[in-house]
Amino acid sequence: MTNNEMKSGRFAKWAIARAKLKLIESLVARDGSCYLATMLRATKITKGVLARGQVQARKSGLLVQHGNSWVNYDGAAIREA
């Protein structure tokens, strides 16, 4: 398989998730916390949450651990605390 035959943009979602994670990490380093806000919930992200690895950028998007499950936060707004 050549590069021309590969699906274009196949890693775009992963790249966007990594960029969002870097933004979250910079906000937490500066202010101590930030919020991921959807239409239904706002999740507070602190240094402890990042240290435990409960926020991850994967090929499926930006994931946050809630209990035993991982919730996709691709469409969430990132807000300062």
N, CA and C of each residue as an Amber inpcrd file, in Angstrom:
protein
   243
   0.8490000  -1.1730000   0.0000000   0.0000000   0.0000000   0.0000000
   0.9020000   1.2460000   0.0000000   0.6120000   2.1590000  -0.8740000
   1.3970000   3.3870000  -0.9520000   0.7070000   4.5010000  -0.1790000
   1.4010000   5.5980000  -0.0150000   0.8200000   6.7420000   0.6920000
  -0.4070000   7.2870000  -0.0210000  -0.4280000   7.2400000  -1.3320000
  -1.5780000   7.7410000  -2.0930000  -2.8160000   6.8850000  -1.8870000
  -2.6330000   5.5980000  -1.5790000  -3.7670000   4.6920000  -1.3840000
  -4.3410000   4.7650000   0.0350000  -3.6050000   5.3520000   0.9620000
  -4.0720000   5.4300000   2.3460000  -5.1710000   6.4760000   2.4940000
  -6.0060000   6.2660000   3.4600000  -7.1210000   7.1740000   3.7360000
  -6.5850000   8.4950000   4.2930000  -6.9340000   9.5840000   3.6580000
  -6.4310000  10.8790000   4.1270000  -7.1440000  11.2980000   5.4090000
  -6.3950000  11.9040000   6.3010000  -6.9690000  12.3860000   7.5550000
  -7.2850000  11.3060000   8.5620000  -6.6740000  10.1200000   8.4180000
  -7.0270000   9.0210000   9.3220000  -6.5420000   9.2450000  10.7440000
  -5.5660000  10.1400000  10.9400000  -5.0770000  10.4460000  12.2750000
  -5.4810000  11.8520000  12.7080000  -6.4080000  12.4920000  11.9960000
  -6.8010000  13.8660000  12.3100000  -7.4880000  13.9610000  13.6760000
  -8.3540000  13.0170000  13.9800000  -9.0690000  13.0370000  15.2610000
  -8.0940000  12.8960000  16.4270000  -7.0900000  12.0660000  16.2520000
  -6.0690000  11.8580000  17.2750000  -5.2350000  13.1210000  17.4580000
  -4.8900000  13.7770000  16.3540000  -4.0950000  15.0080000  16.4330000
  -4.8700000  16.1220000  17.1360000  -6.1570000  16.2350000  16.8700000
  -6.9950000  17.2410000  17.5290000  -7.0960000  16.9410000  19.0210000
  -7.2510000  15.6600000  19.3640000  -7.3330000  15.2660000  20.7790000
  -6.0270000  15.5730000  21.5100000  -4.8790000  15.3430000  20.8600000
  -3.5960000  15.6590000  21.4910000  -3.4290000  17.1590000  21.6940000
  -3.9000000  17.9580000  20.7360000  -3.8190000  19.4160000  20.8760000
  -4.6970000  19.9010000  22.0250000  -5.9010000  19.3200000  22.1570000
  -6.7910000  19.6840000  23.2660000  -6.1830000  19.2820000  24.6060000
  -5.5400000  18.1180000  24.6550000  -4.9090000  17.6680000  25.8920000
  -3.7690000  18.6010000  26.2870000  -2.9950000  19.0690000  25.3230000
  -1.9220000  20.0270000  25.6270000  -2.4940000  21.3320000  26.1630000
  -3.6200000  21.7800000  25.5980000  -4.2710000  22.9950000  26.0950000
  -4.7510000  22.7960000  27.5270000  -5.3510000  21.6510000  27.8050000
  -5.8210000  21.3400000  29.1620000  -4.6440000  21.3180000  30.1320000
  -3.5520000  20.6630000  29.7380000  -2.3780000  20.5950000  30.6010000
  -1.7930000  21.9730000  30.8710000  -1.7880000  22.8490000  29.8770000
  -1.2430000  24.1970000  30.0910000  -2.1510000  25.0230000  31.0000000
  -3.4700000  24.8830000  30.8540000  -4.3990000  25.6140000  31.7230000
  -4.2880000  25.1280000  33.1660000  -4.1610000  23.8280000  33.3520000
  -4.0420000  23.2720000  34.7060000  -2.7170000  23.6940000  35.3280000
  -1.6520000  23.7100000  34.5380000  -0.3570000  24.1380000  35.0720000
  -0.3790000  25.6080000  35.4770000  -1.1220000  26.4260000  34.7380000
  -1.1730000  27.8510000  35.0310000  -2.1370000  28.1760000  36.1710000
  -3.3660000  27.6570000  36.1050000  -4.4180000  28.0240000  37.0540000
  -4.7000000  26.9790000  38.1230000  -4.2540000  25.7440000  37.9230000
  -4.5290000  24.6890000  38.8930000  -5.6990000  23.8140000  38.5130000
  -6.5910000  24.3080000  37.6370000  -7.7170000  23.4950000  37.1840000
  -8.3570000  24.1370000  35.9590000  -9.1840000  23.3510000  35.2650000
 -10.0000000  23.8580000  34.1600000 -11.2380000  22.9740000  34.0650000
 -12.1840000  23.3550000  33.2390000 -13.4330000  22.6110000  33.0770000
 -13.6130000  22.1610000  31.6460000 -14.1190000  20.9470000  31.4820000
 -14.5870000  20.4640000  30.1940000 -16.1060000  20.5200000  30.2570000
 -16.7100000  21.3580000  29.4350000 -18.1480000  21.5940000  29.5310000
 -18.8700000  21.0760000  28.2940000 -19.8870000  20.2320000  28.5290000
 -20.7970000  19.8050000  27.4770000 -22.1530000  20.4260000  27.7710000
 -23.1450000  20.0570000  27.0060000 -24.4910000  20.5840000  27.2430000
 -25.0830000  20.0330000  28.5380000 -24.6180000  18.8710000  28.9940000
 -25.2110000  18.2210000  30.1550000 -24.3680000  18.2740000  31.4230000
 -23.0530000  18.3700000  31.2860000 -22.2160000  18.3230000  32.4850000
 -20.9540000  19.1440000  32.2860000 -20.3980000  19.5660000  33.4010000
 -19.0950000  20.2280000  33.4140000 -18.1840000  19.4050000  34.3150000
 -17.0580000  19.0010000  33.7880000 -16.1190000  18.1650000  34.5210000
 -14.8870000  18.9880000  34.8610000 -14.5470000  19.0300000  36.1460000
 -13.3740000  19.7760000  36.5960000 -12.1330000  18.9060000  36.4560000
 -11.1420000  19.4330000  35.7750000  -9.8700000  18.7350000  35.5770000
  -8.8150000  19.4230000  36.4340000  -8.1940000  18.6700000  37.3330000
  -7.1640000  19.2120000  38.2190000  -5.8440000  18.4850000  37.9640000
  -4.8060000  18.9000000  38.7070000  -3.4980000  18.2620000  38.5730000
  -3.5660000  16.7850000  38.9450000  -4.3570000  16.4570000  39.9570000
  -4.4850000  15.0700000  40.3850000  -5.1240000  14.1890000  39.3250000
  -6.1130000  14.7220000  38.6240000  -6.7770000  13.9690000  37.5560000
  -5.7840000  13.6720000  36.4380000  -4.9840000  14.6780000  36.0770000
  -3.9740000  14.4700000  35.0300000  -2.8900000  13.5140000  35.4860000
  -2.4810000  13.5980000  36.7500000  -1.4260000  12.7300000  37.2710000
  -1.8600000  11.2710000  37.2940000  -3.1450000  11.0210000  37.5460000
  -3.6630000   9.6500000  37.5780000  -3.9410000   9.1010000  36.1810000
  -3.8020000   9.9120000  35.1550000  -4.0260000   9.4450000  33.7900000
  -5.4820000   9.2830000  33.4300000  -6.3590000  10.0810000  34.0420000
  -7.7830000   9.9620000  33.7840000  -8.2410000  10.7930000  32.5890000
  -7.3210000  11.4860000  31.9470000  -7.6140000  12.2030000  30.7010000
  -6.5950000  11.7110000  29.6820000  -7.0900000  11.1870000  28.5570000
  -6.1980000  10.6230000  27.5590000  -6.6110000  11.0370000  26.1550000
  -5.6180000  11.1950000  25.2920000  -5.8530000  11.4290000  23.8690000
  -5.5850000  10.1190000  23.1490000  -6.6130000   9.5900000  22.5090000
  -6.4830000   8.3350000  21.7670000  -6.9920000   8.5510000  20.3460000
  -6.8630000   7.5300000  19.5250000  -7.3350000   7.6320000  18.1480000
  -8.8330000   7.8760000  18.0770000  -9.5590000   7.4630000  19.1040000
 -11.0090000   7.6610000  19.1270000 -11.3980000   9.0480000  19.6390000
 -10.4390000   9.8300000  20.1400000 -10.7200000  11.1950000  20.5790000
 -10.1950000  11.4680000  21.9780000 -10.6710000  12.5610000  22.5680000
 -10.2960000  12.9580000  23.9240000 -11.2010000  12.2120000  24.9040000
 -10.6070000  11.3930000  25.7610000 -11.3740000  10.5560000  26.6800000
 -11.0860000  10.9380000  28.1200000 -12.1520000  10.9440000  28.9450000
 -12.0440000  11.2310000  30.3730000 -12.6830000  10.0670000  31.1180000
 -11.9980000   9.5870000  32.1470000 -12.5110000   8.4560000  32.9100000
 -13.5290000   8.9280000  33.9280000 -14.6990000   8.2860000  33.8970000
 -15.7580000   8.4980000  34.8900000 -16.0830000   7.1320000  35.4740000
 -15.5840000   6.8660000  36.6800000 -15.7830000   5.5500000  37.2830000
 -14.9820000   4.5140000  36.5170000 -15.6590000   3.4730000  36.0360000
 -14.9840000   2.4240000  35.2680000 -15.0760000   2.6480000  33.7740000
 -15.7750000   3.6660000  33.3350000 -15.9630000   3.8830000  31.9030000
 -15.2160000   5.1290000  31.4330000 -14.9830000   5.1970000  30.1340000
 -14.3160000   6.3300000  29.5070000 -15.3320000   7.0700000  28.6600000
 -15.4370000   8.3870000  28.8530000 -16.4130000   9.2130000  28.1550000
 -15.6780000  10.0710000  27.1320000 -16.2210000  10.1160000  25.9210000
 -15.6180000  10.9010000  24.8390000 -16.0150000  12.3660000  24.9970000
 -15.0310000  13.2560000  25.0510000 -15.2490000  14.6900000  25.2200000
 -14.7580000  15.4700000  23.9960000 -14.9450000  14.9200000  22.8090000
 -14.4760000  15.6000000  21.5920000 -15.1580000  16.9440000  21.3830000
 -16.4410000  17.0230000  21.6190000 -17.1760000  18.2600000  21.3670000
 -17.2670000  19.1900000  22.5590000 -16.5520000  18.8880000  23.6220000
 -16.6400000  19.6840000  24.8480000 -15.8540000  20.9910000  24.7140000
 -16.3840000  22.0100000  25.3570000 -15.6800000  23.2930000  25.4270000
 -14.7120000  23.2590000  26.5980000 -13.5350000  23.8210000  26.4010000
 -12.5190000  23.8770000  27.4480000 -12.5650000  25.2630000  28.0520000
 -12.8880000  25.3400000  29.3380000 -13.0430000  26.6260000  30.0040000
 -12.0640000  26.7620000  31.1720000 -11.6290000  27.9770000  31.3950000
 -10.7340000  28.2450000  32.5210000 -11.5190000  28.2090000  33.8250000
 -10.8310000  27.8410000  34.9000000 -11.4960000  27.7700000  36.2020000
 -11.6350000  29.1500000  36.8210000
